[in-house]
Amino acid sequence: MSKSPTGEVAWVKWTLIGLALGFVFLFLLLPLAAVFTEALRKGFAAYLEALQEPDAWTAIRLTLLTAAIAVPLNLVFGVAAAWAIAKFEFRGKALLTTLVDLPFSVSPVVAGLVYVLLFGAHGWIGPWLQAHDIKIVFAVPGIVLATVFVTFPFIARELIPLMQAQGTEEEQAAMVLGASGWQTFWHVTLPNIKWGLVYGVILCNARAMGEFGAVSVVSGHIRGQTNTMPLHVEILYNEYQSVAAFAVASLLALLAVATLLIKSVVEWQFEREQKAAAQLPPEKPRS
């Protein structure tokens, strides 16, 4: 009986592969095909009409705007948090690491309720905001804040183990040679983490565009104003406009597929660079 290099017999390997492919087909490809089938059930003209509807365009624009604000903010916060945790020793480091992981353990709905408690009309800061005509909850700022909260760990969590594995030797050498902190980051740290950073940004953007729970709480579901694409899909489906709902859902699915393709390209480029670096001959010691 033939065995694989890891010691398993062939039937075990093929059984595991079959189970994996079965799960992928059943829980990923089949639902994805169903979304596009339902979206195009009444023809391509009805599909385009659903996407061109004013409320749908507003939801699309708001989703893209939210991601365009939340992702750069998390890029700055994530890099700063990862750099601090991986490169420095300080009191409270364990607490900071725990806070970075907090959005993973807190339900998005709870996160949305926290913002309502803080900034709602009857919240802690709500009366002051109303007195100064500042709208956060049931407006775009609240949606952005909720999205930033739920997507905060993605970039930091991609960078922290990468930076820890790389150590601080190269940064210390650059500082000894007279480089400033910014020069060290730009010319030493950033090139070493660029692919992890791009990967984290891709995941962060995908979650920002697809977030539902926290955004649902803080948005107020104001049609044509505060509905993102996931919320618009829910409203259309509850109104029995299934074709329009699946049309907008198919656009979200296309964005997800595009994100997956970009992720695959990034991984391929990273592996290519790793192989190229491994094939370089070692430097000869200077006499």
N, C-alpha and C positions, 0 to 999 in steps of 0.2 A: 504494500500500500504506500503510495507516494506521499511525501510530506513536504510542507512548505519550509522555507529557510528558518522560520520561527518555531518549527516543530509540530504544527498542527497538521492533521491529515487533510487531504484535498477536499473531502466532502464538508468538513467543518468550515473551510474557507469559503466555498461556494454557497453554503447555507447562510453564512453571515452576509455575504454580498447580496444574495437574493432577498434576505430580510430587509437590508438597507434600501435596496432599489424598490422593494414593495412599499415601504414606508414613504419614500420620496414620491412615488407615483400616487399613493392613496391620499397623503396629507399635503402635498405641494402641487404636483402637476395636474391632478384631477380637479381640485378646486380652482386652480388658475384657468384651466380650460373652461370650466363652468362659468366663470366670471365673463370671459370674452364671448362665450356662446350666448349667454343671456343678454349681454350688452348689444350684440348684433342680431338679436332675434327678430327685430322689426326692420332690419336693413341698415345699411350704412348711413342713409340720409337721416333716419331717426337718431342714430348714434351721434352724428355731428350736431344735430339740433339740440340734443341734451347737453352737449359740452358747450354750445354757444349761448345757452340760456344765461341771462344776466346774473342770477344768483350763483350759478355754477362758476362763472368767470370771477365773481367776487371771492368765492371760496378758494379758487385756484390761486388768485393773486395773494390772498391772505396767507395761504399755506406757504407759498414761496417767500413772501416777505418775512414770515415768522422764522423760517429756516435761515434766511439770509441774515437775520439779526442774531439768532440764538447760536448758530454754528461759530461765527467769529468770536463771540463772547466766550464760548466754551473752549475755543482754541487758545485764547489768552489765559483763561483761568486754568485749563488743563495742563498747559505747558508749565505755567508757574508752579502749580501744585506738584506736578511730577518732578520738576527740577528741585524744588525744596525738599521733597521726601526722599528722592534718590541720591542727591548730591550733598546733603547737609545733615548734621546731627544737632538736634535742638530739643528743648523741653516742649512737650506737647505734640511730638511727631506722631505718636500712636493715635492721638485724638484726631489729628488732621487726616490721617489715613482712614480712620473710621468714618469721618464726616464725608470723605470723598465717596465712600461706598454706601452712604445713607440712602440715596435715591434708589438703589437696587433693592433695598429691604422695605421701603415704604411704598404703599400702594399709591399710584398716581392720583386716584380719587382723593385720598387723604391729603396729598400735597396740594391739590386744588382747594380743598376745604380750608387748609391752613392760610392760603392767600385770601380767601373770602373772610376768614376770621380777622386777618390783619387789615385788609384794605376795603372790606365791604362797608355798606352804609351804616351798619350797626357794629362794625369791627373796632379794633383798638385805634386805628389811625383814620378810619372812615369819616368821622365827623369833620376832622381837620381838612381832609382831602375835599370833601363837599364844600366846605367854606371857601376854599381856594379854587373851586371849579376844576379839580384834577380828577380824571377818571382812570382808574386802573382795572378794577374788577368790571366785568361785562364790557371790556374794551380791549383794544389791541395790546396795550402794555401788560395787562394781566395774562393774556395768552402767551406773550413772549416770556414773561417771568415763569409761568408754569412749564413751558417747553424747556427753558434753560435749566430748571431744576431737574426734570426727569432725564435730560440728556447730559448732565454735567459729568458723570463718571466715565463716559465712553472714551474720550481722548486721554484723560489722566490715566485710566486703567490700561490703556495700550502702551503708554510711555513709561510708567513706573517700573515694571519688570525689565524693560529694555534698557533703561538708564542704569538700573541697579546692576544688571549683568555686565554693562560696559565699564563700570567703576568710575573713578575720578582721576586716574593717572594722567590721561591726556589733557584734561582741564588744568590740573596742577602744573604740568609741563608748560602749557601755554602761559599760565600766570607767571611762572618763573622766568620765561623769556620776555616778559614785559607786556603781555596782552592785557587789555582791560577786560572787565566782566562781559561787556557787550561783544567785544571782539572774540572772546573765548566762546561765547554762546553761538555767535553767527558762523564762525569758521571751524569750530571743533564740535560742539554739541549738536547743532542743528544738522550738519551732514550725516552724523551717525544715527540720528533718529528720524530722518526724513520719511522713510517708508512706513514706519510705525505711526508717524504723525498723519500721513495721508490716509492710512487705513482707519485710524481713529476718527478723522474728519468724515470719511465716507459713512461709517456706522452712525456717527452723531447726526449727520444730515438725514439718513434714512429714518432714524427714530423721530427726529423733529417733524418730518413731513407726515409721519403716520401716527403721531400721538393722538390719543382719544380721551382717556380718562380724566387727566388733569385739566386739559383744555375744555372738556365738556362742562366741568364744574364752574370755571371762571369765565366762560364765554357768554353765558346767558342765552345762547341759542337764538340770537337776534338775526333773523334771516336777511341775507344781503349785506350784513355788517360784520358779525363776529363768528360766522360759521366757517371753519376750515373744511377741507375736503372730506375727512372722515365724518365730521358732524353733518355735512351736507348729504352724504350718502345715507346716514341714519334717517334724516328727515324725509328724504325722497322715498326710502323703503317703507317708512311708517305711513306714508301717504299713498302707498300702493303704486308708486311710479317706479316699477321694478326696472324697466329698461333704462330710464334716466339714472337710477341708483347704480346699476351695474356699469353704465357707461363711465360715470365718474370713478367708480371703483376700479375699472379697467385702467384708467389713467394713473391711479395710484399704483396699480400692479406694474404698469409699464415703467414708472419711476423706480420701483423696487428692482425690476429686472435690469434696468440701466445701472442702478447702484451695484448690483451683483456683478455685472460685466466689468465695471470700473474696478471693483474690488479684485476680480480675477486678474485683470491686467496689472494692477499694482503688485499682487503676489507673484505673478510671472516675472515682472521686472526685478523685483527684489531677489527672487531665486536666481535669476540670470546674473545679477551683480555678485551674489554670493559665490556662484560657481566660477565667475571670472576672477574674483579675488583669491579663491582657493587654488586656481591654476597658475597664479603668478609665482615666479621663482623667489625663494627667500633672499633677502638682501644679504650681501657679503659683508662681514665685519670689516670696518676700516682699520687699516694698519696704523 
